[in-house]
């Protein structure tokens, strides 16, 4: 007896695997510094937690419509209009069990067997695997440091074939922290408006920005592109609500209805209590977001400066999200205790097992030269991790 071909053709999430391994080591009493998790280390703001408690006390604990509570879909539509300039009707909104789920149901609603989906590197680890589940073919486009690891219009045009169904965009980026400028997006729009393909725009980190960087929704920049874009967001990152599992999407009515049909058979509905908490997150005080970003900014500077001070390490300062994506490839080919470091997987395992620092190999993001290091942790932990990483690199020869 064997598992389905669908499951057999995908890989386990490398970020979750590394995080689980680090947590298991911690549970054994090992002093591990976790720099792998993609979640803020701040608590969910009190006003949001109180809204959830009220929902429980008010008995809002039953099934909701599969696509989400009407009140929340209305609030999300208002959020898109206010923050992104995107005009969606509530029926053009779907609420899912996290932004990851939103991306998945969008892909499943759009991609048929053999369809191609363009995914620029470095990509979030789950994008290609989700495309494979749908029977599609991920078309990986290698970006360059010269273009700040961002897709260019020329690369997009070259990647398109008659089988292309969609492009997946992610800005601010997980894992690189790079943010597309308005001009860079407009260049992509010039290509997209000529094509009959969809864009899935993952904007989950939109509020976590630094150094004056601005977030622009690609759907806002052209009416034709808007009509073929599914814009995805959620509350996990900006409001430190990763465990609440609420994401949402806006897009063409036909696609949103298809996503809702799939969701109705797959999960029924997102948690009713979390939906009520999300209404408060989107409509309530926003000061907690600014405080969190300020702390991230200070940690970002400390981490990037520390990494760039190490021999053989190069790290571009990210302008969004809460990850650094340094290049460690100068250390590949070196060894310690007869063990050769042949790439990012070997290096991340070495740093976890020997130096007790949990980071994520860039191979999982399509860019083996790099490691993803999260600074969603305390300044003290960052400083200790930097010391351990440098000691580990110096031990290689």
C-alpha positions as CSV (number, residue, x, y, z in Angstrom):
1,X,0.0,0.0,0.0
2,X,1.4,3.5,-0.9
3,X,0.4,7.1,-0.5
4,X,-1.0,9.1,-3.4
5,X,1.1,10.5,-6.2
6,X,-0.1,13.9,-5.2
7,X,1.6,13.6,-1.8
8,X,4.6,11.7,-3.1
9,X,5.7,14.5,-5.4
10,X,5.9,17.2,-2.8
11,X,8.6,17.9,-0.1
12,X,8.1,18.5,3.6
13,X,8.4,22.2,4.6
14,X,12.0,22.7,5.4
15,X,11.3,25.7,7.7
16,X,8.9,23.7,9.8
17,X,11.3,20.8,9.9
18,X,14.2,22.9,11.2
19,X,11.9,24.7,13.7
20,X,10.6,21.3,15.0
21,X,14.2,20.0,15.4
22,X,15.3,23.0,17.3
23,X,12.3,22.8,19.6
24,X,12.9,19.1,20.2
25,X,16.5,20.0,21.2
26,X,15.3,22.7,23.5
27,X,12.8,20.2,25.1
28,X,15.8,18.0,25.9
29,X,17.3,20.9,27.8
30,X,19.8,22.0,25.1
31,X,20.5,25.7,24.9
32,X,19.4,26.3,21.4
33,X,18.9,29.8,20.0
34,X,16.0,29.6,17.5
35,X,16.4,31.9,14.5
36,X,14.3,29.9,12.1
37,X,10.6,30.6,13.0
38,X,8.6,32.9,10.7
39,X,6.5,34.4,13.5
40,X,6.8,37.6,15.6
41,X,8.0,36.9,19.2
42,X,5.5,39.5,20.5
43,X,2.2,38.6,22.1
44,X,-1.1,39.3,20.3
45,X,-2.3,42.8,21.4
46,X,-4.7,42.8,24.3
47,X,-7.6,44.5,22.4
48,X,-7.6,41.6,20.0
49,X,-7.5,39.0,22.7
50,X,-10.3,40.7,24.5
51,X,-12.4,40.7,21.3
52,X,-11.9,36.9,21.1
53,X,-12.9,36.5,24.7
54,X,-16.1,38.5,24.1
55,X,-16.9,36.4,21.1
56,X,-16.7,33.3,23.3
57,X,-18.8,34.8,25.9
58,X,-21.3,36.0,23.3
59,X,-21.6,32.5,22.0
60,X,-20.0,33.1,18.6
61,X,-18.7,29.6,18.6
62,X,-20.6,27.9,15.8
63,X,-20.1,27.4,12.0
64,X,-19.8,30.4,9.8
65,X,-20.2,30.7,6.1
66,X,-17.4,28.8,4.4
67,X,-15.9,32.1,2.9
68,X,-16.0,33.8,6.3
69,X,-18.4,36.0,8.3
70,X,-20.1,38.7,6.2
71,X,-19.0,41.3,8.7
72,X,-15.4,40.3,8.4
73,X,-15.5,40.1,4.6
74,X,-16.9,43.7,4.6
75,X,-14.1,44.8,7.0
76,X,-11.5,43.2,4.7
77,X,-12.9,44.9,1.7
78,X,-12.7,48.2,3.5
79,X,-9.1,47.4,4.6
80,X,-8.1,46.7,0.9
81,X,-9.7,50.0,-0.1
82,X,-8.1,52.1,2.6
83,X,-4.6,50.6,2.7
84,X,-4.1,49.4,-0.9
85,X,-6.5,51.4,-3.1
86,X,-8.2,48.1,-4.2
87,X,-12.0,48.2,-4.7
88,X,-13.5,44.8,-3.9
89,X,-17.0,44.0,-3.0
90,X,-17.5,41.8,0.1
91,X,-18.5,38.9,-2.2
92,X,-15.1,39.3,-3.9
93,X,-13.4,38.5,-0.5
94,X,-12.7,35.1,1.0
95,X,-11.4,34.4,4.5
96,X,-9.3,31.3,5.0
97,X,-7.3,29.4,7.6
98,X,-4.2,31.6,7.3
99,X,-2.6,33.3,4.4
100,X,-0.9,30.1,3.6
101,X,-4.3,28.5,3.1
102,X,-5.4,31.5,1.0
103,X,-2.4,30.9,-1.4
104,X,-3.2,27.2,-1.5
105,X,-6.8,27.5,-2.4
106,X,-6.0,30.2,-5.0
107,X,-3.6,27.9,-6.7
108,X,-6.0,25.0,-6.5
109,X,-8.8,27.1,-8.0
110,X,-6.6,28.2,-10.9
111,X,-4.1,25.6,-11.8
112,X,-4.9,22.5,-13.9
113,X,-2.7,19.5,-14.7
114,X,0.3,20.7,-16.7
115,X,-0.2,24.4,-16.2
116,X,2.9,26.4,-15.5
117,X,3.3,28.9,-12.6
118,X,6.2,31.3,-12.7
119,X,7.9,31.6,-9.3
120,X,11.0,33.9,-8.9
121,X,13.7,33.0,-6.5
122,X,14.1,33.2,-3.6
123,X,10.6,32.0,-3.0
124,X,8.7,31.0,0.1
125,X,9.2,27.2,0.4
126,X,5.6,26.2,0.0
127,X,4.9,27.9,-3.4
128,X,6.4,25.3,-5.6
129,X,5.0,22.4,-3.6
130,X,1.5,23.9,-3.7
131,X,1.7,24.1,-7.5
132,X,2.8,20.5,-7.6
133,X,-0.2,19.4,-5.5
134,X,-2.4,21.0,-8.1
135,X,-0.7,19.1,-10.8
136,X,1.0,22.2,-12.2
137,X,4.7,22.8,-13.0
138,X,6.6,25.4,-11.1
139,X,8.7,27.5,-13.4
140,X,11.6,28.8,-11.3
141,X,13.2,32.1,-12.4
142,X,16.6,32.8,-10.9
143,X,16.9,36.4,-9.8
144,X,20.3,38.1,-9.1
145,X,21.9,40.1,-6.4
146,X,22.4,42.9,-9.0
147,X,18.6,43.2,-9.1
148,X,18.3,42.8,-5.3
149,X,16.9,39.3,-5.8
150,X,13.8,40.7,-7.6
151,X,12.2,39.6,-10.8
152,X,12.7,41.8,-13.8
153,X,10.3,42.5,-16.6
154,X,12.7,40.9,-19.1
155,X,12.9,37.7,-17.0
156,X,9.1,37.6,-16.7
157,X,8.7,37.9,-20.5
158,X,11.3,35.2,-21.2
159,X,9.6,32.8,-18.7
160,X,6.1,32.9,-20.2
161,X,5.0,30.1,-22.5
162,X,1.6,29.1,-23.9
163,X,1.2,26.9,-20.7
164,X,1.7,29.7,-18.3
165,X,-1.3,30.1,-16.0
166,X,0.0,32.4,-13.2
167,X,2.8,34.3,-11.6
168,X,3.4,34.3,-7.8
169,X,4.6,37.5,-6.3
170,X,5.7,38.2,-2.7
171,X,6.6,41.6,-1.5
172,X,8.0,42.2,1.1
173,X,9.7,39.0,0.5
174,X,10.1,35.9,2.7
175,X,13.0,35.0,2.8
176,X,15.0,38.0,1.4
177,X,13.2,40.9,3.0
178,X,13.4,42.8,-0.3
179,X,10.6,45.1,-1.3
180,X,9.6,45.9,-4.9
181,X,9.5,49.6,-5.7
182,X,6.6,51.1,-7.6
183,X,8.7,51.5,-10.7
184,X,9.8,47.8,-10.5
185,X,6.2,46.7,-10.3
186,X,5.1,49.0,-13.1
187,X,7.7,47.4,-15.3
188,X,6.2,44.0,-14.5
189,X,2.7,45.4,-15.1
190,X,3.8,46.4,-18.7
191,X,4.4,42.7,-19.4
192,X,1.4,41.4,-17.4
193,X,-1.2,43.6,-19.1
194,X,-0.3,41.9,-22.4
195,X,-0.8,38.4,-21.1
196,X,-3.8,36.3,-20.2
197,X,-2.3,35.0,-16.9
198,X,-3.2,35.5,-13.3
199,X,-1.0,37.0,-10.6
200,X,-1.1,35.7,-7.0
201,X,0.2,38.5,-4.9
202,X,1.2,37.5,-1.4
203,X,1.4,40.7,0.7
204,X,1.4,39.2,4.2
205,X,4.4,41.4,5.3
206,X,3.0,44.7,3.9
207,X,3.1,46.6,7.2
208,X,6.6,45.5,8.2
209,X,8.8,48.0,6.4
210,X,12.0,50.0,7.1
211,X,14.1,52.9,5.8
212,X,11.2,54.6,4.2
213,X,10.3,51.6,2.0
214,X,6.7,51.7,0.7
215,X,4.4,48.8,-0.1
216,X,2.5,48.8,-3.4
217,X,-0.1,46.3,-4.4
218,X,0.5,45.3,-8.0
219,X,-3.3,45.0,-8.6
220,X,-3.6,48.8,-7.9
221,X,-1.3,49.8,-10.8
222,X,-3.4,48.7,-13.8
223,X,-7.1,47.9,-14.2
224,X,-6.4,44.9,-16.5
225,X,-3.9,43.4,-14.0
226,X,-6.4,44.1,-11.2
227,X,-9.0,42.0,-13.0
228,X,-6.6,39.0,-13.0
229,X,-4.9,39.3,-9.6
230,X,-5.7,37.5,-6.4
231,X,-4.4,39.7,-3.6
232,X,-3.6,37.8,-0.4
233,X,-3.0,39.1,3.1
234,X,-3.7,38.1,6.7
235,X,-3.2,39.0,10.3
236,X,-0.4,36.5,11.3
237,X,2.6,38.8,10.9
238,X,1.4,42.4,11.4
239,X,-0.7,41.6,14.5
240,X,1.4,38.6,15.8
241,X,-1.6,36.3,15.3
242,X,0.2,33.3,13.7
243,X,-1.7,30.7,15.8
244,X,-5.1,32.3,15.1
245,X,-5.0,31.1,11.5
246,X,-6.7,33.8,9.6
247,X,-5.8,34.9,6.1
248,X,-7.8,36.5,3.4
249,X,-7.9,37.2,-0.3
250,X,-9.6,39.6,-2.7
251,X,-9.9,38.9,-6.4
252,X,-12.2,38.3,-9.4
253,X,-15.6,37.0,-8.4
254,X,-15.3,33.8,-10.4
255,X,-12.0,32.9,-8.8
256,X,-13.1,33.8,-5.3
257,X,-16.3,31.7,-5.7
258,X,-14.2,28.8,-6.8
259,X,-11.9,29.2,-3.8
260,X,-15.0,29.2,-1.6
261,X,-16.4,26.1,-3.2
262,X,-13.1,24.3,-2.5
263,X,-12.9,25.6,1.0
264,X,-16.4,24.5,1.8
265,X,-15.4,20.9,1.1
266,X,-12.0,21.2,2.6
267,X,-12.1,23.1,5.9
268,X,-15.7,24.3,6.2
269,X,-14.9,27.7,7.7
270,X,-12.1,29.5,9.5
271,X,-12.5,29.6,13.3
272,X,-15.4,31.8,14.3
273,X,-13.6,33.3,17.3
274,X,-10.5,34.1,15.3
275,X,-12.7,35.9,12.7
276,X,-14.1,38.1,15.4
277,X,-10.6,38.8,16.7
278,X,-9.6,39.7,13.2
279,X,-12.3,42.3,12.9
280,X,-10.8,44.0,16.0
281,X,-7.3,43.7,14.6
282,X,-8.2,45.4,11.3
283,X,-10.5,48.1,12.8
284,X,-9.0,48.7,16.3
285,X,-5.9,50.6,17.4
286,X,-2.9,50.1,15.2
287,X,-0.2,51.4,17.5
288,X,1.1,47.9,18.4
289,X,2.1,47.4,14.8
290,X,4.4,50.5,14.9
291,X,6.0,49.4,18.2
292,X,6.7,45.9,16.8
293,X,8.3,47.3,13.6
294,X,10.4,49.7,15.6
295,X,11.8,46.8,17.6
296,X,12.4,44.7,14.5
297,X,14.2,47.6,12.9
298,X,16.7,47.8,15.8
299,X,17.3,44.0,15.7
300,X,17.7,44.1,11.9
301,X,20.5,46.6,12.2
302,X,22.3,44.6,14.9
303,X,22.0,41.3,13.0
304,X,23.0,42.6,9.5
305,X,26.0,44.6,10.9
306,X,27.1,41.5,12.8
307,X,26.8,39.2,9.8
308,X,28.7,41.6,7.5
309,X,31.5,41.9,10.0
310,X,32.2,38.1,9.6
311,X,34.8,37.0,7.1
312,X,33.2,35.4,4.0
313,X,29.6,36.5,4.8
314,X,27.7,39.1,2.8
315,X,24.2,40.3,3.8
316,X,22.1,43.0,2.0
317,X,20.1,45.0,4.5
318,X,16.4,43.9,4.1
319,X,13.7,46.6,3.7
320,X,10.8,44.5,4.9
321,X,9.6,41.4,6.8
322,X,11.8,40.2,9.7
323,X,14.5,38.0,8.0
324,X,18.1,38.5,6.9
325,X,19.2,36.4,4.0
326,X,23.0,36.4,4.1
327,X,25.3,34.7,1.6
328,X,27.5,32.1,3.2
329,X,28.7,30.4,0.1
330,X,32.3,31.5,0.6
331,X,32.4,28.8,3.4
332,X,31.1,26.0,1.2
333,X,33.7,23.3,0.6
334,X,35.3,23.8,4.0
335,X,35.1,21.1,6.6
336,X,35.1,20.4,10.4
337,X,35.8,17.1,12.1
338,X,36.1,15.5,8.6
339,X,32.6,16.7,7.7
340,X,32.5,18.8,4.5
341,X,30.0,21.7,4.3
342,X,28.7,21.2,0.8
343,X,25.8,23.7,0.9
344,X,23.2,25.5,2.9
345,X,21.6,22.3,4.3
346,X,25.0,21.1,5.6
347,X,25.8,24.5,7.1
348,X,22.4,24.9,8.8
349,X,22.6,21.4,10.3
350,X,26.2,22.2,11.5
351,X,25.1,25.4,13.1
352,X,22.2,23.7,14.8
353,X,23.9,20.6,16.0
354,X,27.3,22.0,16.9
355,X,26.7,25.7,17.6
356,X,23.1,25.4,18.8
357,X,21.7,28.1,16.5
358,X,18.6,27.2,14.4
359,X,18.6,28.9,10.9
360,X,16.9,27.8,7.7
361,X,18.9,26.6,4.6
362,X,18.5,28.7,1.5
363,X,18.1,25.6,-0.6
364,X,14.5,25.4,0.6
365,X,14.0,28.9,-1.0
366,X,15.7,28.0,-4.2
367,X,18.9,29.9,-3.4
368,X,21.5,27.6,-1.9
369,X,24.2,30.3,-1.3
370,X,22.1,31.8,1.5
371,X,20.7,31.0,4.9
372,X,17.5,32.6,6.3
373,X,17.9,34.1,9.7
374,X,14.9,35.5,11.5
375,X,15.3,38.4,13.8
376,X,11.8,37.9,15.4
377,X,13.6,37.2,18.6
378,X,15.2,39.2,21.4
379,X,18.3,41.4,21.0
380,X,20.1,39.3,23.5
381,X,19.4,36.1,21.5
382,X,20.6,37.8,18.3
383,X,23.9,38.8,19.9
384,X,24.5,35.4,21.3
385,X,23.6,33.8,18.0
386,X,26.0,36.0,16.1
387,X,28.8,35.0,18.5
388,X,28.1,31.3,18.0
389,X,27.8,31.6,14.2
390,X,31.1,33.4,14.0
391,X,32.8,30.8,16.2
392,X,31.3,28.1,14.1
393,X,32.6,29.6,10.9
394,X,36.1,30.1,12.3
395,X,36.2,26.4,13.1
396,X,35.8,25.5,9.5
397,X,38.9,25.0,7.4
